[in-house]
Amino acid sequence: MKPQPSTPTDDNIIELNNSRRTEVTADVWFASGHRIPYDCEARDVLQSASKTKATNIVHVFKRVVKEQSPDTTPVWASFLSGWPDGSFGWAKVDRALEGKNIGHRLFFDYVGHGESDKPVDYPYSTFERADMVEAIWKSEGIKSTFIYSFDYSSIVTLELLARQQDRLDKGEKLHTKIKGVVLINGGLYVDGHTHPWYTTPVLKSWMGGFATSIAQRSKLVFAELMKPLWSKEYKVTTEEINELYNAISRRSGVYSMSKSAGFLKDHLQNPERLNLSRLYRNAKDQVSFHIVGSEEDPFEGRQAALAQERLGAEGLDVRILPGGHLSTSEHPERLAQIIEEVTFLNSHAREILTGKEA
């Protein structure tokens, strides 16, 4: 007997997902934000770059969505993007969050991604990305925030948490307080990375530079490089590939992929500092921690399981979604639901229960 039309069969789900895939184009996404000057040496967002001749000024893309809220102190949600899709990777999730009033939403592209600059000799690292996050928070006057991080931004978030703990240990005032983090398909432990040899490791070799230089000019080659991001069950469309290419290829962004793929090395060289267990145990009374993994993620597929194994008994919230690495593309509604739940349970509910400012 065939299921009724309302029954969510796999075919129906795929058809539903296909109908929603083109809701936000790369052009529309980037038109809804703007580029800002950033002094990467002073680690400061500038009001204007026209008055300086400094060679260390780059322009980065920023997009802010402000919600109407009766609260005197607005809630901020900082969305830290993944590699290599950048801020555009959050487009479907952001669309699913419209009208949910989770607070002001901040999106931006690190140097090397999206509509941001891609300097030839830029010192890409986890730490310079954390510098940029803090500078943007300061420029927006953000006093407290939840972080929703995807892919390699999870390592950036671990660094931001480590900095916050360092400052608290020294008795220093926090310019921006991290209230909670949701780490999605990213690095949490150095022994948890599972990147296949033909993906990130190859990109850091001479072959990676050669392949990305070809992919910058060929959508067919680009599509082959991107295929491991999705699960086999997810039938990615040509239109989706084209929009992803449109988002990544700006300002020779596909070619820059090999230059910005050194995040694994940063993690391996700082195993104790950038360690989820250490940071969770030090900060769990002040910071709300949540982990999201994907069943078929070939890049960070073990990370969520390790977090559950090592910290589940201590109360860490770990959730596993179906699908591949690019859950922001395959399951934006589910991620939006998690974000909405986490925001309200750990911000508004805590404020009500404790009587303290969130």
Summary of the structure (lengths in Angstrom):
residues: 358
radius of gyration: 19.8
end to end distance: 52.4
largest distance: 72.6
contacts: 1172
relative contact order: 0.14
helix: 45%
strand: 16%
